[in-house]
Amino acid sequence: MRPPAAFFAALAAFACAKPDPWAPCRGLGPVGFAATAAGCESTSCRACVAALSEAWGRRRDRAAANAFRARFMSIAAPAREAFAVALRPDGTYPFEHCTAGLAPGARCAALSGWCTGVIADGLRDGSTALAARGALVQAATTACPSARAAVVADLTACGAIAPGDACEGGSCALCVAGRLAAASVLAPGADTPAGDADFERVVQSTPEPVARAVTEALGAPDAPADLETVVVQRTLRRYCFALVARSAAPPPYACHGVMVRFLTHPDYGDSPRAWEALGAARPAVRGATLDALLAELARGPALSAAVLDGLGGLPPEGTVDALQRAAGSPSSAAGVADQLRRALARRGVTVDPLPAVNRPSAPPMPAGSPSPATPATSPSPRGAAPAPTREG
């Protein structure tokens, strides 16, 4: 029996239809990264990589380029990864691939060494757009610990810089840019023990000239606009604490306000770090920091118990001289000066009080105000007529 005509028509249509080159790419999995390294060992995955490679090789042809563009970010991460590592596509493809995010249910992204380099280069590059920088930071912070550490290691790698060197030139500028980028990755997570330890390691390993340049950049009125507020605040104070603790010279001016704020507010979480840094400082740095602190507090009515306790726990070198300067300063209020003299007495140092006339007087009264010694409406002498008023 001869088959019906419909059978031959279907057979002819099947024989003439072109095979779909993208068929192996369908159903491979999610486009985001899993918590395990992306492998591409299956026959389907390798065939998908071949399809990507063939289209990329014909990208001068507009149709092939459009097909590649339409398919690239719809393909599973393992196939994209294998293609990207092998052929290193240019343009926006590395960024798009490496910032694809997490696969559903993944706790972190196991990024390849190629992707960690892409992310580090993008964060270090000053021409990276703000939106793209945010996506790169997100990719780094959601990366698995080893991949995130690789990004940070890339960002913080720079040439040897001696403590006395000036942070000038392109090489030091790259070091500063890398440290700021590393802070954008690590500082938001510094509220956990592990994140705090990672962040502190980067701060402590920063060469002093770079640390000073980072502090000056963050403390300037025009601080980098691409950094979140939490990154600026946490990074500035950590670098200030590090410079106070280890530097032979006082830290940049921006650190004076930081130190005063955290030395005087025990309720701030990093307040103990500020006192620890001050205790570890060299005498000259400790004295200069205390001069700034006591100059700020000396006009108030009294020093808080927390400040007095902190002062009592500092080494005498640099501390005694600073307390003596503040206690003997005419700008110190009498109550504060008395507290400082008692603090010195506990250390075995006696300071004679200044004459009262040299102490700060009450602030001047505004013009037109009645004298505090004279009531605003003094009673008229007996038998005298009252003073005339404006109404007559």
Secondary structure, DSSP 8 states (H G I E B T S, - for coil): ----HHHHHHHHHHHHS---TTGGGTTS--SSB-SS-----SHHHHHHHHHHHHHHHTTTSHHHHHHHHHHHTTS-HHHHHHHHHHH---TTHHHHHHT--B-TT-SSB---HHHHHHHHHHHH-TTS-HHHHHHHHHHHHTB-HHHHHHHHHHHH------TTS---HHHHHHHHHHHHHHHHHHGGGTTSHHHHHHHHHHHHTS-HHHHHHHHHHHHSTT--TTS-HHHHHHHHHHHHHHHHHH-SS---THHHHHHHHHHS-TTSTTHHHHHHHHHHS-HHHHHHHHHHHHHHHTTSS---HHHHHHHHTS-STTHHHHHHHHHT-TTS-HHHHHHHHHHHHHTT-------GGGS-------TT---TTS-TT----TT------TT-
